[in-house]
Amino acid sequence: MSTMTPPVVMRKRRTPWKSWLLFLLFAGPNVALLIIFTYKPLIQSLQYSLLQWNIGSATARFVGLSNYSNWFTDPTTANVVKVTVIFTLVTVAGGMVLGLSLALLLNRKLRGTGMARTVVVAPYVLSGVAVGLLWLFVFDPNFGVLGAVLKGIGLGSPDWYNDPSWALPMIIIVYLWKNVGYVALIYLAALQAVPKDLLEAATLDGAGPFASFRNVMLPLLGPTTFFLSVTTLLSSLQSFDIIQAMTKGGPLEGTTTMMYQIYQEGFATGRAGYSSAIATILFLVLLVITAVQMLFIQKKVHY
């Protein structure tokens, strides 16, 4: 008795040109936008940084690395770097701590938490210029709300606008108020994804709320913390709108960060070549910091 072999079904393989066509159809527009609006300006900025060129001038002179050496030897560079470092560290660390604290509060099942979540996240979607102009009235030492509160308890209001030692804290406060909702929203999503059985097991083992948070929740929040550390660091180093709206880098360059200095040199004084050199230095700083985070800090994250 002979056995019948089942017919072999031949699958038609997709030809390579069809695969490439499908790839170009879906990825082509995104790649084109990245090339036009990201990589091309980046390459042009590198080229301009080697030139002595003012905006509006028809001629440019090749100066090599002179723009870079001028920035490193400029007496104001140390203060700009100090302001940038202080602003970045305080906004990143403060944003992470405040955002996690708010997320823990909003994660509780209490009446009104839905409205509270909306109120916390709302400032993040507002325009930075609008936020800066609004807070100018709050910090006004003569007519502002904060000055009235301090006067009511017998304290005088600092001169936020004209004192360099107070102008930077003012900018930091406004930046944190605007952006802490983003950190809280991401942390809240991560907290709601924590398995409840792990917390119940920790409670049965005798762990209190603080011990459960430190030994169970924090390790599980590691990937979220790593993601937020990267995104908030990049955002803080590139902050511009609030500084422009409130202080314009002053007083006495007390709030001038590297990002704001790029704008000042490029558009206020017209030194496009020098501004491009500072932009290139900031890009390299961002690249190195991101690479270090990806290569070393990510290895300590528990997934």
Backbone as CSV, one residue per row, in Angstrom:
resi,resn,N_x,N_y,N_z,CA_x,CA_y,CA_z,C_x,C_y,C_z
1,MET,0.852,-1.186,0.000,0.000,0.000,0.000,0.886,1.234,0.000
2,SER,0.767,2.023,-0.992,1.638,3.189,-1.142,1.078,4.358,-0.337
3,THR,2.012,5.112,0.224,1.629,6.299,1.014,1.731,7.527,0.134
4,MET,0.756,8.359,0.280,0.731,9.581,-0.499,1.463,10.679,0.266
5,THR,2.417,11.297,-0.372,3.153,12.412,0.251,2.347,13.701,0.082
6,PRO,2.219,14.436,1.146,1.431,15.676,1.054,2.110,16.670,0.126
7,PRO,1.336,17.395,-0.619,1.929,18.375,-1.527,2.659,19.472,-0.764
8,VAL,3.758,19.866,-1.306,4.566,20.916,-0.701,4.041,22.268,-1.156
9,VAL,3.711,23.087,-0.167,3.206,24.418,-0.477,4.389,25.364,-0.612
10,MET,4.560,25.903,-1.777,5.673,26.820,-2.038,5.223,28.240,-1.694
11,ARG,5.958,28.844,-0.751,5.669,30.219,-0.382,6.435,31.168,-1.289
12,LYS,5.738,32.091,-1.770,6.349,33.058,-2.662,7.160,34.062,-1.840
13,ARG,8.456,34.061,-2.091,9.330,34.953,-1.355,9.252,36.362,-1.942
14,ARG,9.284,37.330,-1.041,9.216,38.725,-1.481,10.554,39.122,-2.095
15,THR,10.492,39.696,-3.222,11.723,40.110,-3.897,12.361,41.266,-3.149
16,PRO,13.705,41.398,-3.206,14.394,42.449,-2.447,13.910,43.849,-2.788
17,TRP,13.598,44.124,-4.031,13.205,45.489,-4.383,11.865,45.869,-3.761
18,LYS,11.002,44.888,-3.546,9.742,45.168,-2.868,9.966,45.483,-1.386
19,SER,10.912,44.767,-0.777,11.231,45.052,0.623,11.805,46.464,0.770
20,TRP,12.706,46.832,-0.140,13.276,48.177,-0.089,12.211,49.231,-0.349
21,LEU,11.285,48.955,-1.245,10.217,49.895,-1.530,9.321,50.093,-0.313
22,LEU,9.018,48.986,0.386,8.203,49.082,1.591,8.934,49.851,2.688
23,PHE,10.237,49.617,2.796,11.037,50.340,3.786,11.044,51.842,3.500
24,LEU,11.261,52.195,2.242,11.280,53.606,1.871,9.920,54.262,2.070
25,LEU,8.860,53.499,1.871,7.517,54.044,2.017,7.236,54.457,3.453
26,PHE,7.678,53.630,4.406,7.383,53.906,5.809,8.471,54.739,6.487
27,ALA,9.736,54.421,6.231,10.835,55.107,6.918,11.378,56.294,6.139
28,GLY,11.111,56.339,4.832,11.673,57.398,4.010,11.352,58.802,4.470
29,PRO,10.063,59.138,4.730,9.754,60.498,5.182,10.455,60.886,6.475
30,ASN,10.520,59.964,7.443,11.190,60.273,8.701,12.691,60.482,8.503
31,VAL,13.302,59.621,7.697,14.736,59.767,7.421,15.017,61.081,6.707
32,ALA,14.161,61.436,5.762,14.348,62.687,5.031,14.244,63.892,5.966
33,LEU,13.276,63.882,6.889,13.128,64.982,7.835,14.334,65.079,8.767
34,LEU,14.855,63.927,9.201,16.047,63.941,10.055,17.254,64.514,9.317
35,ILE,17.407,64.134,8.064,18.545,64.632,7.287,18.439,66.141,7.068
36,ILE,17.229,66.611,6.749,17.046,68.026,6.409,17.116,68.920,7.644
37,PHE,16.468,68.503,8.734,16.323,69.394,9.881,17.252,69.065,11.041
38,THR,17.998,67.976,10.988,18.902,67.627,12.088,20.343,67.505,11.618
39,TYR,20.594,66.589,10.708,21.986,66.308,10.337,22.587,67.390,9.443
40,LYS,21.808,67.951,8.527,22.327,69.015,7.689,22.674,70.256,8.507
41,PRO,21.788,70.761,9.393,22.187,71.897,10.237,23.386,71.589,11.128
42,LEU,23.492,70.340,11.588,24.625,69.976,12.433,25.935,70.086,11.661
43,ILE,25.957,69.577,10.445,27.158,69.660,9.623,27.478,71.111,9.265
44,GLN,26.454,71.890,8.948,26.671,73.301,8.639,27.204,74.063,9.847
45,SER,26.720,73.736,11.038,27.223,74.386,12.242,28.699,74.079,12.457
46,LEU,29.099,72.843,12.193,30.518,72.492,12.287,31.347,73.295,11.287
47,GLN,30.823,73.489,10.101,31.527,74.269,9.094,31.629,75.741,9.507
48,TYR,30.530,76.310,9.988,30.534,77.718,10.381,31.462,77.972,11.567
49,SER,31.627,76.967,12.445,32.479,77.170,13.616,33.940,77.375,13.255
50,LEU,34.316,77.035,12.044,35.698,77.217,11.581,35.871,78.521,10.813
51,LEU,34.825,79.338,10.781,34.862,80.575,10.005,34.669,81.783,10.911
52,GLN,35.220,82.900,10.479,34.892,84.180,11.093,33.849,84.843,10.204
53,TRP,32.596,84.702,10.616,31.486,85.148,9.777,30.415,85.781,10.634
54,ASN,29.983,86.945,10.215,28.891,87.641,10.884,27.621,87.477,10.068
55,ILE,26.493,87.349,10.776,25.214,87.188,10.079,24.938,88.417,9.217
56,GLY,24.605,88.188,7.956,24.346,89.264,7.021,25.524,89.622,6.155
57,SER,26.713,89.136,6.542,27.899,89.436,5.752,27.988,88.497,4.562
58,ALA,28.429,89.033,3.426,28.541,88.219,2.209,29.843,87.440,2.156
59,THR,30.776,87.733,3.030,32.082,87.065,3.023,32.347,86.430,4.380
60,ALA,33.170,85.400,4.364,33.587,84.712,5.585,35.052,84.317,5.444
61,ARG,35.769,84.339,6.550,37.194,84.022,6.527,37.453,82.775,7.374
62,PHE,38.218,81.851,6.800,38.548,80.620,7.515,39.557,80.932,8.622
63,VAL,39.203,80.549,9.865,40.084,80.818,11.011,40.438,79.547,11.763
64,GLY,40.018,78.400,11.275,40.365,77.143,11.931,39.705,77.008,13.297
65,LEU,40.513,76.735,14.315,40.003,76.510,15.670,40.064,77.769,16.527
66,SER,40.193,78.928,15.904,40.310,80.172,16.677,39.060,80.454,17.498
67,ASN,37.898,80.181,16.935,36.667,80.416,17.689,36.608,79.569,18.957
68,TYR,37.093,78.345,18.871,37.111,77.469,20.046,38.099,77.977,21.096
69,SER,39.303,78.342,20.647,40.300,78.848,21.593,39.853,80.162,22.219
70,ASN,39.167,80.997,21.450,38.663,82.264,22.012,37.624,82.017,23.091
71,TRP,36.785,81.001,22.899,35.774,80.714,23.917,36.415,80.191,25.197
72,PHE,37.382,79.296,25.067,38.018,78.726,26.256,38.861,79.749,27.003
73,THR,39.356,80.766,26.320,40.170,81.797,26.979,39.373,83.038,27.354
74,ASP,38.100,83.083,27.011,37.263,84.236,27.344,37.027,84.293,28.857
75,PRO,37.201,85.466,29.493,37.008,85.554,30.951,35.583,85.225,31.399
76,THR,34.612,85.390,30.519,33.218,85.126,30.909,32.845,83.643,30.813
77,THR,33.698,82.837,30.188,33.362,81.431,29.974,33.196,80.680,31.286
78,ALA,34.070,80.960,32.265,33.995,80.248,33.544,32.650,80.486,34.215
79,ASN,32.163,81.717,34.168,30.872,82.013,34.791,29.732,81.344,34.035
80,VAL,29.808,81.335,32.697,28.764,80.687,31.895,28.709,79.199,32.200
81,VAL,29.868,78.562,32.291,29.909,77.129,32.595,29.376,76.871,34.001
82,LYS,29.737,77.734,34.963,29.258,77.561,36.336,27.736,77.676,36.403
83,VAL,27.179,78.676,35.736,25.728,78.851,35.723,25.058,77.650,35.071
84,THR,25.635,77.167,33.974,25.062,76.013,33.270,25.062,74.775,34.154
85,VAL,26.166,74.528,34.849,26.275,73.340,35.699,25.295,73.426,36.873
86,ILE,25.244,74.584,37.530,24.337,74.739,38.673,22.886,74.580,38.234
87,PHE,22.523,75.263,37.167,21.149,75.183,36.674,20.781,73.748,36.305
88,THR,21.675,73.048,35.621,21.375,71.686,35.161,21.266,70.716,36.326
89,LEU,22.230,70.754,37.233,22.216,69.807,38.352,20.998,70.017,39.251
90,VAL,20.687,71.271,39.565,19.564,71.533,40.475,18.233,71.178,39.814
91,THR,18.062,71.534,38.539,16.789,71.238,37.883,16.600,69.747,37.650
92,VAL,17.676,69.034,37.318,17.544,67.596,37.097,17.284,66.872,38.412
93,ALA,18.144,67.109,39.422,17.970,66.428,40.709,16.672,66.852,41.385
94,GLY,16.395,68.156,41.390,15.164,68.629,42.008,13.928,68.127,41.294
95,GLY,13.983,68.097,39.963,12.842,67.602,39.201,12.571,66.129,39.462
96,MET,13.640,65.328,39.592,13.456,63.895,39.839,12.853,63.657,41.229
97,VAL,13.378,64.356,42.239,12.886,64.163,43.609,11.448,64.659,43.743
98,LEU,11.191,65.878,43.264,9.839,66.414,43.354,8.847,65.620,42.509
99,GLY,9.285,65.196,41.321,8.395,64.418,40.459,8.028,63.081,41.064
100,LEU,9.008,62.399,41.658,8.710,61.115,42.296,7.811,61.309,43.516
101,SER,8.055,62.369,44.284,7.214,62.637,45.456,5.773,62.904,45.038
102,LEU,5.587,63.710,43.995,4.240,63.981,43.511,3.586,62.715,42.970
103,ALA,4.361,61.891,42.273,3.807,60.657,41.728,3.335,59.719,42.843
104,LEU,4.088,59.653,43.941,3.673,58.817,45.068,2.377,59.329,45.682
105,LEU,2.228,60.648,45.757,0.988,61.209,46.290,-0.188,60.973,45.347
106,LEU,0.059,61.164,44.053,-1.024,61.006,43.075,-1.391,59.553,42.828
107,ASN,-0.547,58.641,43.279,-0.828,57.220,43.077,-1.796,56.671,44.116
108,ARG,-2.097,57.473,45.114,-3.041,57.037,46.137,-4.482,57.174,45.641
109,LYS,-5.337,56.292,46.100,-6.745,56.314,45.714,-7.513,57.218,46.665
110,LEU,-7.466,58.502,46.375,-8.156,59.489,47.185,-9.087,60.307,46.306
111,ARG,-10.046,60.962,46.928,-10.976,61.795,46.179,-10.245,63.038,45.626
112,GLY,-10.445,63.294,44.358,-9.846,64.475,43.740,-8.485,64.251,43.122
113,THR,-7.987,63.007,43.106,-6.665,62.763,42.535,-6.650,62.992,41.023
114,GLY,-7.797,62.738,40.364,-7.852,62.980,38.919,-7.651,64.448,38.586
115,MET,-8.323,65.321,39.313,-8.143,66.755,39.112,-6.732,67.182,39.487
116,ALA,-6.191,66.606,40.563,-4.836,66.960,40.988,-3.811,66.577,39.926
117,ARG,-4.001,65.430,39.266,-3.088,65.020,38.207,-3.126,66.008,37.048
118,THR,-4.304,66.472,36.713,-4.431,67.446,35.627,-3.731,68.753,35.978
119,VAL,-3.894,69.199,37.215,-3.275,70.449,37.651,-1.752,70.333,37.641
120,VAL,-1.226,69.193,38.040,0.228,69.003,38.097,0.838,68.969,36.706
121,VAL,0.179,68.328,35.763,0.734,68.152,34.423,0.502,69.372,33.539
122,ALA,-0.525,70.174,33.838,-0.897,71.299,32.971,0.242,72.268,32.675
123,PRO,1.071,72.677,33.650,2.132,73.640,33.317,3.117,73.131,32.268
124,TYR,3.298,71.814,32.169,4.274,71.275,31.223,3.884,71.554,29.780
125,VAL,2.590,71.611,29.490,2.139,71.814,28.112,2.003,73.289,27.765
126,LEU,2.240,74.182,28.729,2.156,75.613,28.460,3.429,76.109,27.790
127,SER,3.327,77.228,27.110,4.486,77.847,26.477,5.444,78.374,27.534
128,GLY,6.736,78.140,27.313,7.734,78.620,28.261,7.759,80.130,28.365
129,VAL,7.531,80.814,27.260,7.488,82.279,27.278,6.308,82.766,28.103
130,ALA,5.155,82.155,27.912,3.973,82.543,28.686,4.179,82.291,30.180
131,VAL,4.786,81.159,30.509,5.067,80.843,31.905,6.030,81.866,32.501
132,GLY,7.084,82.217,31.746,8.046,83.195,32.240,7.422,84.553,32.487
133,LEU,6.591,85.021,31.560,5.938,86.313,31.727,4.968,86.297,32.900
134,LEU,4.284,85.182,33.093,3.357,85.068,34.216,4.098,85.157,35.548
135,TRP,5.224,84.457,35.648,5.964,84.448,36.911,6.713,85.744,37.169
136,LEU,6.888,86.564,36.156,7.475,87.885,36.395,6.618,88.695,37.350
137,PHE,5.304,88.565,37.228,4.398,89.277,38.127,4.419,88.663,39.532
138,VAL,4.656,87.368,39.601,4.703,86.721,40.912,5.929,87.179,41.692
139,PHE,7.076,87.305,41.014,8.331,87.645,41.683,8.573,89.149,41.797
140,ASP,7.708,89.967,41.261,7.914,91.408,41.343,8.004,91.823,42.812
141,PRO,9.126,92.459,43.230,9.294,92.784,44.661,8.317,93.826,45.184
142,ASN,7.725,94.614,44.308,6.825,95.673,44.752,5.352,95.307,44.646
143,PHE,4.980,94.644,43.548,3.569,94.368,43.300,3.273,92.869,43.165
144,GLY,4.288,92.008,43.294,4.088,90.584,43.085,3.409,89.887,44.249
145,VAL,2.853,88.720,43.939,2.172,87.921,44.966,3.151,87.443,46.022
146,LEU,4.334,87.005,45.584,5.320,86.500,46.533,5.787,87.603,47.479
147,GLY,5.983,88.822,46.924,6.381,89.932,47.775,5.323,90.264,48.818
148,ALA,4.044,90.168,48.428,2.962,90.439,49.374,2.918,89.394,50.482
149,VAL,3.163,88.126,50.115,3.163,87.063,51.129,4.313,87.265,52.111
150,LEU,5.501,87.556,51.577,6.659,87.765,52.455,6.465,88.991,53.340
151,LYS,5.852,90.037,52.788,5.581,91.232,53.582,4.569,90.940,54.683
152,GLY,3.631,90.043,54.401,2.624,89.702,55.391,3.186,88.980,56.599
153,ILE,4.296,88.276,56.418,4.919,87.573,57.549,6.132,88.326,58.082
154,GLY,6.272,89.595,57.658,7.325,90.441,58.205,8.673,90.313,57.532
155,LEU,8.720,89.782,56.329,9.976,89.633,55.604,9.956,90.496,54.350
156,GLY,11.119,90.947,53.953,11.234,91.722,52.735,11.482,90.819,51.539
157,SER,11.029,91.255,50.373,11.209,90.466,49.156,12.591,90.719,48.556
158,PRO,13.309,89.682,48.159,14.595,89.891,47.485,14.404,90.609,46.148
159,ASP,15.463,91.233,45.679,15.427,91.893,44.377,15.752,90.842,43.315
160,TRP,14.737,90.060,42.942,14.939,88.904,42.077,15.518,89.303,40.723
161,TYR,15.139,90.456,40.213,15.513,90.840,38.849,16.935,91.390,38.750
162,ASN,17.385,92.129,39.757,18.646,92.857,39.667,19.778,92.253,40.477
163,ASP,19.497,91.256,41.286,20.533,90.622,42.105,20.911,89.282,41.468
164,PRO,22.170,89.128,40.986,22.555,87.860,40.338,22.418,86.649,41.251
165,SER,22.578,86.837,42.550,22.484,85.702,43.473,21.051,85.218,43.651
166,TRP,20.058,86.042,43.277,18.658,85.637,43.378,18.028,85.347,42.023
167,ALA,18.608,85.881,40.952,18.014,85.690,39.622,18.063,84.226,39.196
168,LEU,19.188,83.544,39.443,19.292,82.139,39.051,18.338,81.249,39.845
169,PRO,18.225,81.395,41.178,17.198,80.617,41.885,15.789,80.879,41.369
170,MET,15.501,82.130,40.953,14.181,82.423,40.402,13.934,81.618,39.134
171,ILE,14.918,81.575,38.253,14.776,80.812,37.015,14.611,79.323,37.311
172,ILE,15.361,78.821,38.271,15.283,77.401,38.621,13.900,77.054,39.169
173,ILE,13.353,77.921,40.019,12.021,77.675,40.585,10.964,77.598,39.481
174,VAL,11.015,78.539,38.552,10.036,78.557,37.471,10.201,77.341,36.569
175,TYR,11.443,76.970,36.268,11.684,75.804,35.408,11.154,74.531,36.068
176,LEU,11.401,74.384,37.372,10.905,73.201,38.074,9.377,73.192,38.092
177,TRP,8.765,74.344,38.341,7.301,74.409,38.361,6.709,73.977,37.027
178,LYS,7.357,74.363,35.954,6.824,74.041,34.626,7.034,72.576,34.246
179,ASN,8.168,72.003,34.602,8.544,70.702,34.051,8.410,69.531,35.023
180,VAL,8.144,69.801,36.297,8.054,68.690,37.241,6.853,67.803,36.947
181,GLY,5.824,68.344,36.314,4.658,67.534,35.969,4.986,66.427,34.996
182,TYR,5.930,66.686,34.085,6.346,65.642,33.143,6.989,64.471,33.881
183,VAL,7.882,64.777,34.815,8.542,63.719,35.585,7.512,62.962,36.424
184,ALA,6.588,63.689,37.049,5.565,63.035,37.867,4.680,62.126,37.030
185,LEU,4.354,62.551,35.819,3.487,61.742,34.950,4.168,60.428,34.563
186,ILE,5.455,60.489,34.213,6.187,59.269,33.840,6.344,58.345,35.043
187,TYR,6.677,58.914,36.183,6.815,58.100,37.392,5.472,57.492,37.803
188,LEU,4.393,58.245,37.630,3.076,57.727,37.994,2.715,56.510,37.154
189,ALA,3.016,56.576,35.861,2.764,55.420,34.996,3.590,54.213,35.434
190,ALA,4.850,54.458,35.833,5.695,53.357,36.285,5.211,52.784,37.610
191,LEU,4.747,53.643,38.510,4.251,53.159,39.797,3.009,52.293,39.631
192,GLN,2.143,52.656,38.705,0.931,51.870,38.493,1.221,50.531,37.824
193,ALA,2.423,50.384,37.270,2.800,49.114,36.655,3.549,48.190,37.609
194,VAL,3.839,48.667,38.832,4.527,47.817,39.812,3.586,46.696,40.251
195,PRO,4.018,45.432,40.191,3.148,44.312,40.597,2.733,44.430,42.061
196,LYS,1.449,44.337,42.311,0.933,44.471,43.662,1.339,43.291,44.546
197,ASP,1.530,42.112,43.933,1.865,40.944,44.754,3.235,41.084,45.400
198,LEU,4.162,41.806,44.732,5.481,42.014,45.333,5.373,42.901,46.575
199,LEU,4.559,43.942,46.495,4.374,44.806,47.655,3.664,44.067,48.782
200,GLU,2.684,43.227,48.440,1.991,42.448,49.468,2.937,41.433,50.110
201,ALA,3.827,40.842,49.299,4.784,39.890,49.862,5.758,40.593,50.806
202,ALA,6.177,41.809,50.435,7.078,42.562,51.313,6.385,42.916,52.624
203,THR,5.101,43.247,52.556,4.344,43.568,53.772,4.202,42.347,54.666
204,LEU,3.960,41.189,54.055,3.842,39.957,54.840,5.171,39.586,55.495
205,ASP,6.286,39.964,54.865,7.601,39.692,55.445,7.993,40.682,56.522
206,GLY,7.109,41.638,56.804,7.364,42.578,57.886,7.969,43.887,57.456
207,ALA,8.049,44.147,56.153,8.621,45.399,55.675,7.617,46.531,55.815
208,GLY,8.093,47.650,56.347,7.246,48.823,56.465,7.160,49.574,55.149
209,PRO,6.415,50.687,55.123,6.270,51.451,53.881,7.607,51.937,53.326
210,PHE,8.487,52.453,54.192,9.775,52.956,53.711,10.650,51.826,53.187
211,ALA,10.677,50.690,53.905,11.482,49.554,53.458,10.955,48.988,52.143
212,SER,9.639,48.929,51.992,9.075,48.447,50.729,9.416,49.386,49.578
213,PHE,9.380,50.681,49.853,9.720,51.650,48.805,11.180,51.540,48.409
214,ARG,12.055,51.409,49.406,13.490,51.381,49.113,13.925,50.069,48.482
215,ASN,13.404,48.948,48.952,13.897,47.648,48.503,13.094,47.027,47.368
216,VAL,11.855,47.493,47.166,11.013,46.891,46.132,10.727,47.882,45.004
217,MET,10.189,49.038,45.381,9.724,49.961,44.351,10.877,50.663,43.633
218,LEU,11.862,51.136,44.377,12.972,51.861,43.732,13.713,51.010,42.705
219,PRO,14.064,49.745,43.028,14.709,48.931,41.978,13.834,48.729,40.752
220,LEU,12.529,48.571,40.957,11.632,48.396,39.814,11.474,49.680,39.012
221,LEU,11.701,50.821,39.652,11.638,52.101,38.953,12.959,52.460,38.280
222,GLY,13.932,51.562,38.330,15.244,51.843,37.747,15.204,52.238,36.276
223,PRO,14.519,51.486,35.409,14.462,51.883,33.991,13.817,53.250,33.785
224,THR,12.762,53.544,34.553,12.108,54.847,34.433,13.032,55.963,34.901
225,THR,13.741,55.734,36.000,14.675,56.730,36.502,15.789,56.982,35.498
226,PHE,16.280,55.928,34.876,17.333,56.093,33.870,16.817,56.887,32.669
227,PHE,15.623,56.565,32.217,15.039,57.296,31.088,14.867,58.777,31.426
228,LEU,14.354,59.066,32.608,14.133,60.455,33.001,15.443,61.193,33.212
229,SER,16.457,60.510,33.711,17.748,61.181,33.895,18.333,61.632,32.565
230,VAL,18.131,60.837,31.522,18.641,61.211,30.194,17.827,62.361,29.619
231,THR,16.502,62.233,29.617,15.664,63.239,28.970,15.679,64.576,29.707
232,THR,15.627,64.555,31.037,15.635,65.814,31.782,16.986,66.507,31.710
233,LEU,18.066,65.733,31.658,19.394,66.341,31.532,19.545,67.048,30.190
234,LEU,19.122,66.394,29.131,19.194,67.016,27.809,18.296,68.239,27.740
235,SER,17.118,68.165,28.345,16.200,69.296,28.319,16.748,70.483,29.101
236,SER,17.339,70.237,30.261,17.872,71.332,31.076,19.041,72.026,30.397
237,LEU,19.922,71.258,29.785,21.074,71.857,29.108,20.653,72.697,27.908
238,GLN,19.479,72.432,27.358,19.020,73.175,26.188,17.918,74.179,26.525
239,SER,17.720,74.480,27.803,16.665,75.409,28.201,16.987,76.820,27.713
240,PHE,15.967,77.481,27.165,16.176,78.815,26.605,14.991,79.745,26.854
241,ASP,13.769,79.266,26.642,12.607,80.149,26.575,12.335,80.888,27.875
242,ILE,12.430,80.204,29.015,12.145,80.857,30.292,13.194,81.920,30.605
243,ILE,14.462,81.627,30.298,15.523,82.610,30.530,15.314,83.837,29.661
244,GLN,14.940,83.631,28.412,14.715,84.746,27.509,13.540,85.603,27.972
245,ALA,12.493,84.971,28.454,11.298,85.717,28.852,11.486,86.471,30.159
246,MET,12.312,85.951,31.083,12.371,86.532,32.416,13.593,87.415,32.651
247,THR,14.776,86.990,32.229,15.989,87.732,32.598,16.867,88.109,31.417
248,LYS,16.674,87.433,30.269,17.533,87.667,29.098,19.011,87.486,29.442
249,GLY,19.291,86.511,30.278,20.670,86.179,30.628,21.257,86.994,31.744
250,GLY,20.593,88.027,32.190,21.121,88.891,33.237,20.561,88.518,34.601
251,PRO,20.820,89.337,35.603,21.700,90.511,35.543,23.169,90.115,35.653
252,LEU,24.040,90.878,34.984,25.482,90.621,34.976,25.786,89.179,34.583
253,GLU,25.055,88.683,33.569,25.216,87.318,33.068,25.010,86.267,34.153
254,GLY,24.191,86.607,35.140,23.955,85.674,36.237,23.071,84.506,35.865
255,THR,22.349,84.589,34.745,21.512,83.477,34.289,21.852,83.078,32.851
256,THR,23.052,83.419,32.398,23.464,83.079,31.036,24.048,81.674,31.016
257,THR,23.321,80.735,30.434,23.810,79.379,30.236,24.475,79.278,28.860
258,MET,25.054,78.135,28.587,25.687,77.953,27.288,24.674,78.058,26.162
259,MET,23.477,77.523,26.390,22.445,77.594,25.363,22.039,79.032,25.097
260,TYR,21.910,79.813,26.144,21.523,81.208,25.940,22.673,82.010,25.339
261,GLN,23.901,81.660,25.665,25.044,82.341,25.070,25.112,82.096,23.570
262,ILE,24.715,80.919,23.132,24.669,80.634,21.694,23.723,81.614,21.000
263,TYR,22.573,81.833,21.618,21.614,82.787,21.041,22.176,84.207,21.050
264,GLN,22.763,84.618,22.159,23.286,85.974,22.258,24.363,86.252,21.208
265,GLU,25.314,85.327,21.105,26.419,85.543,20.167,25.949,85.450,18.721
266,GLY,24.976,84.600,18.453,24.547,84.403,17.073,23.587,85.451,16.568
267,PHE,22.645,85.889,17.428,21.578,86.755,16.960,21.620,88.160,17.556
268,ALA,22.225,88.313,18.726,22.325,89.649,19.310,23.559,90.390,18.805
269,THR,24.707,89.714,18.804,25.941,90.342,18.321,26.264,89.966,16.884
270,GLY,25.595,88.932,16.350,25.803,88.559,14.951,27.036,87.738,14.682
271,ARG,27.720,87.247,15.692,28.948,86.449,15.504,28.553,84.990,15.270
272,ALA,28.185,84.687,14.050,27.656,83.361,13.742,28.722,82.281,13.878
273,GLY,29.944,82.575,13.474,31.009,81.580,13.589,31.310,81.239,15.033
274,TYR,31.427,82.257,15.879,31.692,82.049,17.301,30.523,81.325,17.966
275,SER,29.304,81.701,17.612,28.130,81.037,18.149,28.085,79.569,17.744
276,SER,28.460,79.271,16.509,28.477,77.879,16.049,29.522,77.061,16.797
277,ALA,30.642,77.687,17.154,31.660,76.979,17.933,31.131,76.606,19.310
278,ILE,30.411,77.528,19.961,29.822,77.216,21.270,28.768,76.120,21.133
279,ALA,27.976,76.179,20.058,26.965,75.144,19.821,27.620,73.783,19.621
280,THR,28.743,73.750,18.929,29.449,72.491,18.724,29.992,71.945,20.033
281,ILE,30.520,72.825,20.881,31.020,72.387,22.186,29.882,71.819,23.028
282,LEU,28.732,72.504,23.019,27.580,72.001,23.775,27.097,70.672,23.220
283,PHE,27.117,70.524,21.911,26.729,69.247,21.300,27.662,68.128,21.740
284,LEU,28.956,68.388,21.778,29.914,67.363,22.207,29.715,67.012,23.678
285,VAL,29.401,68.016,24.497,29.127,67.753,25.911,27.904,66.851,26.055
286,LEU,26.842,67.176,25.322,25.632,66.348,25.357,25.919,64.935,24.867
287,LEU,26.737,64.818,23.826,27.062,63.507,23.273,27.836,62.670,24.269
288,VAL,28.818,63.270,24.938,29.630,62.534,25.910,28.787,62.113,27.108
289,ILE,27.968,63.030,27.621,27.134,62.704,28.784,26.153,61.582,28.452
290,THR,25.535,61.660,27.292,24.590,60.621,26.892,25.283,59.281,26.705
291,ALA,26.492,59.296,26.108,27.242,58.054,25.909,27.624,57.424,27.241
292,VAL,28.049,58.260,28.210,28.402,57.740,29.534,27.183,57.136,30.210
293,GLN,26.043,57.807,30.091,24.813,57.261,30.679,24.432,55.929,30.047
294,MET,24.561,55.835,28.740,24.185,54.606,28.050,25.153,53.459,28.341
295,LEU,26.441,53.755,28.443,27.440,52.696,28.573,27.627,52.227,30.006
296,PHE,27.529,53.130,30.974,27.882,52.773,32.337,26.675,52.761,33.279
297,ILE,25.869,53.824,33.250,24.754,53.890,34.203,23.690,52.869,33.856
298,GLN,23.452,52.645,32.549,22.407,51.702,32.147,22.704,50.286,32.634
299,LYS,24.003,49.944,32.811,24.346,48.590,33.278,23.890,48.337,34.695
300,LYS,23.681,49.419,35.487,23.256,49.265,36.870,21.745,49.320,37.027
301,VAL,21.053,49.447,35.915,19.589,49.494,35.960,19.028,48.083,35.965
302,HIS,18.086,47.812,36.854,17.470,46.487,36.942,16.178,46.472,36.134
303,TYR,16.147,45.649,35.093,14.956,45.538,34.252,14.137,44.329,34.685
